[in-house]
């Protein structure tokens, strides 16, 4: 039993990396499937037993790498409550869609944590990846019935962090976003036993 638990030991850092890896694939999936960038600027990658698409645009890659590297540090230190991917109309800056990725903090395996002298989880990695796979399939299915974006759109990602966080250079404070007349779709959640990730999309109803 103890051998099995040692094999499945997930540290806070490892759990935060799993969360940020999911965010990378989920954000790229939305950007691709919502048609914000040309399909030929994405490449296929195998992850979670699925074929997923990742942007090869250097600016997007740099943006997401910086965002998720910093977010990982804050998630390890329990300083992030959610990240929001917002899709805006370029012409008037109206927010048309918001993907909220809510982070909740869990206790992990208390007995194993005591033994290891650090907070750890013992959930099987295959089980975690299966849960993430189910969420990614749901992201793709949800996108298929969202309203058509018939204008030029851009995106941004807001990190909802504690006020005592040091904001990196080139980052800016942002106002909360609101979508008038919004519809919400709650997707499945997944858990590493240290972090729980809930995904919700809000979108503007087309008149």
Helices and strands as residue ranges (DSSP letters): H 2-7, E 10-11, H 12-33, G 39-41, E 42-47, E 50-55, H 58-76, E 80-89, E 95-105, H 110-116, E 120-121, H 125-143, E 153-161, E 182-191, E 195-204
